[in-house]
């Protein structure tokens, strides 16, 4: 059986039609310029960059991140960041990335402000994003995590993802300068 690739225009139409996406307690929406201070606070908070394998984001990077605008999924690797809002406040964000148009694969990633972690928000937001990825036509959805990020691994497992790969000392983490071991967890709807 031939499997057709994900169609970029259809991906963008589906995402645009789904937003804002509401769950029981959260709203997933596009980031916008007035989110700049909130994003700076939780993304550059001490310890947060440890899990994203990035140094603190510069002012220009944060401004680009929160510029707003429609999602663009034209090629493999294109991603869109959604804000996670609770009771009218931005508490984190979630990435939806196309890893392969031809193989119908996507990736999810999430980050929450430390003060709201442990309340199930990551699982709730990621579950809504997983459902959206399936509606967009994804055949397989992954999470790429640091092995020591136990909380995010639990979120991925709650979504039905299972461990598919462990890559020992595969990347130097710019936030720590140390080698890290990556895990790939995936679900096939």
KEKE-3310 file (N, C-alpha, C; in steps of 0.2 Angstrom, whole numbers, plus 5000, padded with zeros to 4 digits):
npx = (5004:5003:5009:5003:5012:5012:5002:5007:4999:4986:4990:4993:4980:4972:4978:4976:4962:4960:4964:4960:4964:4955:4956:4951:4956:4965:4971:4977:4986:4992:5008:5011:5016:5014:5017:5030:5037:5033:5037:5051:5053:5049:5056:5070:5072:5082:5089:5079:5084:5092:5085:5081:5092:5098:5106:5102:5089:5091:5086:5082:5080:5069:5060:5057:5052:5040:5033:5021:5009:5005:5006:5019:5021:5031:5042:5052:5056:5050:5042:5030:5026:5015:5007:5003:4990:4983:4970:4970:4983:4999:5008:5017:5024:5021:5028:5025:5031:5035:5043:5045:5038:5035:5035:5025:5027:5028:5033:5032:5035:5037:5036:5035:5032:5041:5033:5021:5022:5020:5006:4999:4997:5006:5004:4990:4990:4999:4992:4981:4988:4994:4982:4978:4989:4987:4974:4979:4985:4996:5006:5015:5021:5033:5043:5057:5069:5079:5088:5088:5077:5065:5052:5046:5047:5038:5026:5026:5024:5012:5004:5004:5016:5030:5046:5058:5071:5088:5101:5117:5127:5126:5125:5131:5126:5122:5118:5124:5136:5140:5140:5125:5112:5100:5083:5071:5054:5039:5023:5011:4997)
npy = (4994:5011:5025:5041:5057:5069:5083:5100:5112:5107:5103:5115:5121:5113:5115:5129:5129:5123:5131:5143:5130:5121:5113:5104:5112:5121:5132:5131:5140:5152:5159:5176:5194:5200:5190:5190:5193:5183:5172:5173:5173:5159:5151:5155:5153:5147:5131:5127:5127:5116:5104:5107:5108:5119:5136:5150:5160:5174:5191:5195:5182:5178:5188:5185:5172:5175:5182:5179:5175:5164:5147:5138:5124:5118:5110:5096:5097:5109:5119:5123:5134:5133:5142:5139:5141:5145:5149:5162:5166:5164:5149:5141:5132:5123:5112:5108:5099:5095:5080:5072:5074:5065:5052:5054:5059:5066:5077:5080:5093:5100:5113:5119:5133:5133:5134:5129:5116:5098:5098:5091:5098:5098:5085:5086:5096:5091:5079:5085:5091:5079:5073:5083:5082:5069:5071:5080:5071:5063:5048:5043:5049:5057:5059:5068:5066:5070:5058:5059:5067:5064:5068:5072:5061:5053:5060:5058:5044:5043:5047:5036:5033:5024:5018:5019:5021:5023:5034:5034:5047:5056:5069:5085:5095:5112:5120:5114:5109:5096:5079:5071:5058:5053:5050:5042:5042:5035:5035:5026:5030)
npz = (5000:4996:5004:5006:5007:5020:5017:5015:5015:5019:5032:5038:5037:5045:5057:5059:5059:5071:5082:5094:5104:5116:5132:5146:5157:5151:5138:5122:5111:5098:5101:5105:5103:5116:5125:5128:5140:5150:5143:5143:5157:5161:5151:5152:5165:5180:5178:5168:5155:5154:5150:5137:5129:5126:5126:5137:5130:5119:5119:5106:5100:5108:5105:5092:5094:5100:5091:5084:5072:5058:5057:5048:5038:5028:5025:5030:5047:5050:5062:5075:5088:5102:5114:5131:5140:5156:5166:5160:5160:5153:5154:5149:5135:5119:5107:5090:5078:5062:5057:5047:5032:5021:5027:5036:5050:5066:5079:5097:5109:5125:5138:5154:5166:5181:5192:5190:5187:5189:5191:5181:5169:5158:5153:5150:5140:5131:5127:5120:5110:5104:5099:5090:5081:5076:5070:5060:5052:5056:5056:5065:5080:5090:5105:5110:5121:5135:5145:5158:5161:5169:5172:5160:5153:5159:5156:5142:5142:5148:5137:5129:5123:5119:5123:5110:5107:5113:5115:5119:5127:5116:5113:5116:5129:5128:5139:5150:5146:5146:5141:5135:5137:5125:5123:5113:5112:5106:5098:5088:5081)
capx = (5000:5007:5007:5004:5015:5008:5001:5008:4993:4981:4993:4992:4973:4970:4980:4973:4955:4959:4966:4963:4962:4953:4955:4947:4959:4970:4970:4983:4985:4998:5011:5010:5021:5013:5019:5037:5040:5031:5041:5057:5053:5050:5061:5077:5073:5087:5087:5075:5087:5095:5081:5080:5099:5100:5108:5097:5087:5093:5081:5080:5077:5063:5055:5055:5048:5033:5031:5015:5009:5002:5010:5021:5024:5033:5047:5054:5059:5047:5039:5026:5026:5009:5007:4999:4987:4979:4966:4971:4990:5003:5011:5022:5023:5022:5031:5023:5036:5035:5049:5045:5031:5035:5033:5019:5029:5028:5037:5030:5039:5034:5040:5030:5035:5042:5028:5015:5024:5017:4999:4996:4996:5010:5000:4984:4992:5002:4987:4978:4992:4994:4976:4979:4994:4983:4970:4983:4987:5002:5006:5019:5022:5038:5046:5064:5070:5085:5086:5087:5071:5060:5045:5044:5046:5031:5021:5026:5021:5004:5001:5004:5022:5035:5053:5060:5078:5092:5107:5121:5132:5125:5125:5134:5121:5125:5117:5128:5143:5141:5136:5119:5109:5094:5078:5066:5048:5034:5016:5008:4989)
capy = (5000:5017:5030:5048:5061:5074:5089:5106:5116:5103:5103:5122:5122:5109:5118:5135:5128:5120:5135:5141:5123:5121:5107:5105:5118:5125:5134:5131:5146:5155:5164:5183:5198:5202:5185:5190:5193:5177:5167:5175:5170:5152:5148:5156:5151:5143:5124:5125:5125:5109:5099:5109:5107:5126:5141:5155:5163:5181:5195:5195:5176:5178:5192:5181:5166:5177:5187:5178:5173:5158:5141:5136:5118:5117:5105:5092:5101:5115:5118:5129:5134:5135:5144:5135:5146:5143:5155:5168:5167:5159:5145:5136:5131:5116:5112:5103:5099:5089:5077:5069:5074:5059:5047:5056:5059:5073:5077:5085:5095:5104:5116:5123:5136:5128:5135:5125:5109:5094:5098:5088:5103:5095:5079:5088:5100:5086:5075:5089:5092:5073:5072:5087:5079:5063:5074:5082:5065:5060:5041:5042:5055:5056:5064:5067:5068:5069:5052:5061:5071:5059:5070:5072:5054:5051:5063:5054:5037:5044:5048:5030:5033:5019:5019:5016:5022:5026:5036:5036:5052:5058:5076:5090:5100:5118:5123:5111:5107:5089:5074:5068:5053:5055:5044:5043:5038:5036:5032:5026:5030)
capz = (5000:4995:5009:5003:5011:5023:5013:5019:5015:5024:5039:5040:5037:5051:5064:5060:5061:5078:5087:5100:5106:5123:5136:5153:5161:5147:5131:5117:5106:5095:5105:5103:5106:5123:5129:5129:5147:5152:5140:5146:5164:5162:5147:5155:5173:5181:5177:5163:5149:5155:5147:5130:5126:5123:5131:5138:5123:5119:5118:5099:5099:5112:5101:5086:5096:5102:5086:5082:5065:5056:5057:5042:5038:5021:5024:5036:5052:5052:5069:5077:5095:5104:5121:5135:5145:5162:5169:5157:5161:5149:5159:5146:5128:5117:5100:5086:5073:5056:5056:5040:5028:5017:5032:5040:5056:5069:5086:5102:5115:5130:5143:5158:5171:5186:5198:5188:5186:5194:5191:5175:5164:5153:5150:5147:5134:5126:5124:5115:5104:5101:5096:5084:5076:5073:5065:5054:5048:5058:5057:5071:5084:5094:5110:5110:5128:5139:5149:5165:5162:5171:5172:5153:5151:5162:5152:5136:5143:5149:5131:5126:5119:5122:5121:5104:5106:5118:5112:5124:5126:5109:5111:5121:5131:5129:5145:5155:5144:5147:5136:5138:5133:5123:5122:5108:5113:5100:5098:5082:5082)
cpx = (5004:5004:5008:5007:5010:5008:5002:5002:4987:4984:4991:4984:4970:4972:4977:4966:4954:4960:4961:4960:4961:4953:4951:4949:4963:4967:4976:4981:4992:5001:5011:5015:5020:5015:5027:5040:5038:5036:5048:5058:5054:5055:5068:5077:5079:5085:5083:5078:5091:5091:5080:5087:5100:5102:5102:5096:5089:5086:5078:5077:5070:5057:5053:5051:5041:5030:5024:5015:5007:5008:5012:5024:5025:5038:5048:5058:5055:5042:5034:5025:5019:5010:5002:4997:4983:4976:4969:4979:4994:5008:5016:5020:5024:5024:5027:5027:5035:5042:5050:5038:5030:5033:5028:5021:5030:5031:5033:5035:5036:5038:5035:5035:5035:5036:5022:5016:5021:5009:4995:4995:5000:5006:4994:4985:4995:4997:4983:4982:4993:4988:4976:4983:4991:4978:4973:4986:4994:5001:5010:5021:5028:5039:5053:5067:5077:5083:5085:5080:5065:5053:5042:5043:5040:5025:5020:5023:5014:5001:5001:5011:5026:5042:5055:5068:5082:5099:5112:5126:5131:5125:5128:5128:5124:5124:5121:5135:5144:5137:5130:5116:5102:5089:5073:5060:5043:5028:5014:5000:4986)
cpy = (5006:5022:5037:5052:5066:5080:5096:5110:5113:5104:5110:5124:5119:5113:5125:5135:5126:5125:5141:5134:5123:5114:5109:5111:5123:5127:5134:5136:5148:5159:5171:5188:5200:5196:5185:5189:5186:5172:5167:5172:5163:5149:5149:5156:5146:5135:5122:5123:5118:5104:5101:5109:5114:5131:5145:5158:5171:5185:5195:5188:5175:5182:5188:5175:5168:5182:5186:5176:5166:5153:5140:5129:5116:5112:5102:5097:5107:5114:5124:5128:5136:5137:5140:5140:5143:5149:5162:5170:5162:5156:5141:5136:5124:5117:5107:5104:5093:5087:5074:5070:5068:5053:5048:5056:5066:5072:5082:5086:5100:5107:5120:5127:5132:5129:5131:5118:5105:5094:5095:5092:5100:5090:5081:5092:5095:5081:5078:5090:5085:5071:5076:5084:5073:5066:5077:5077:5061:5052:5039:5048:5053:5061:5063:5070:5067:5063:5054:5066:5066:5061:5070:5065:5051:5054:5059:5047:5037:5045:5042:5029:5027:5020:5015:5016:5025:5027:5039:5041:5055:5065:5080:5095:5107:5122:5120:5110:5100:5085:5072:5062:5054:5048:5047:5039:5040:5032:5032:5025:5025)
cpz = (5000:5000:5006:5009:5015:5018:5017:5020:5020:5031:5042:5041:5043:5057:5064:5062:5068:5083:5088:5102:5114:5126:5142:5156:5157:5140:5127:5112:5103:5101:5101:5106:5114:5128:5131:5136:5151:5150:5142:5153:5164:5157:5149:5162:5174:5181:5171:5157:5149:5151:5139:5126:5122:5128:5132:5131:5124:5118:5111:5097:5102:5108:5095:5088:5097:5097:5083:5074:5064:5056:5049:5042:5031:5020:5030:5041:5054:5058:5070:5085:5097:5112:5124:5140:5150:5165:5167:5157:5156:5154:5156:5138:5125:5109:5097:5080:5068:5056:5050:5037:5024:5021:5037:5048:5059:5076:5090:5107:5119:5135:5147:5163:5177:5192:5196:5187:5191:5195:5185:5169:5157:5149:5147:5140:5129:5123:5119:5109:5100:5096:5089:5079:5072:5068:5059:5050:5050:5059:5063:5074:5089:5099:5110:5117:5131:5144:5156:5166:5163:5171:5165:5151:5153:5158:5145:5136:5144:5142:5127:5122:5123:5119:5115:5103:5112:5115:5117:5122:5118:5107:5117:5123:5132:5135:5151:5153:5144:5142:5139:5134:5131:5122:5117:5110:5108:5101:5090:5083:5078)
residu = (UNK:UNK:UNK:UNK:UNK:UNK:UNK:UNK:UNK:UNK:UNK:UNK:UNK:UNK:UNK:UNK:UNK:UNK:UNK:UNK:UNK:UNK:UNK:UNK:UNK:UNK:UNK:UNK:UNK:UNK:UNK:UNK:UNK:UNK:UNK:UNK:UNK:UNK:UNK:UNK:UNK:UNK:UNK:UNK:UNK:UNK:UNK:UNK:UNK:UNK:UNK:UNK:UNK:UNK:UNK:UNK:UNK:UNK:UNK:UNK:UNK:UNK:UNK:UNK:UNK:UNK:UNK:UNK:UNK:UNK:UNK:UNK:UNK:UNK:UNK:UNK:UNK:UNK:UNK:UNK:UNK:UNK:UNK:UNK:UNK:UNK:UNK:UNK:UNK:UNK:UNK:UNK:UNK:UNK:UNK:UNK:UNK:UNK:UNK:UNK:UNK:UNK:UNK:UNK:UNK:UNK:UNK:UNK:UNK:UNK:UNK:UNK:UNK:UNK:UNK:UNK:UNK:UNK:UNK:UNK:UNK:UNK:UNK:UNK:UNK:UNK:UNK:UNK:UNK:UNK:UNK:UNK:UNK:UNK:UNK:UNK:UNK:UNK:UNK:UNK:UNK:UNK:UNK:UNK:UNK:UNK:UNK:UNK:UNK:UNK:UNK:UNK:UNK:UNK:UNK:UNK:UNK:UNK:UNK:UNK:UNK:UNK:UNK:UNK:UNK:UNK:UNK:UNK:UNK:UNK:UNK:UNK:UNK:UNK:UNK:UNK:UNK:UNK:UNK:UNK:UNK:UNK:UNK:UNK:UNK:UNK:UNK:UNK:UNK)
# end
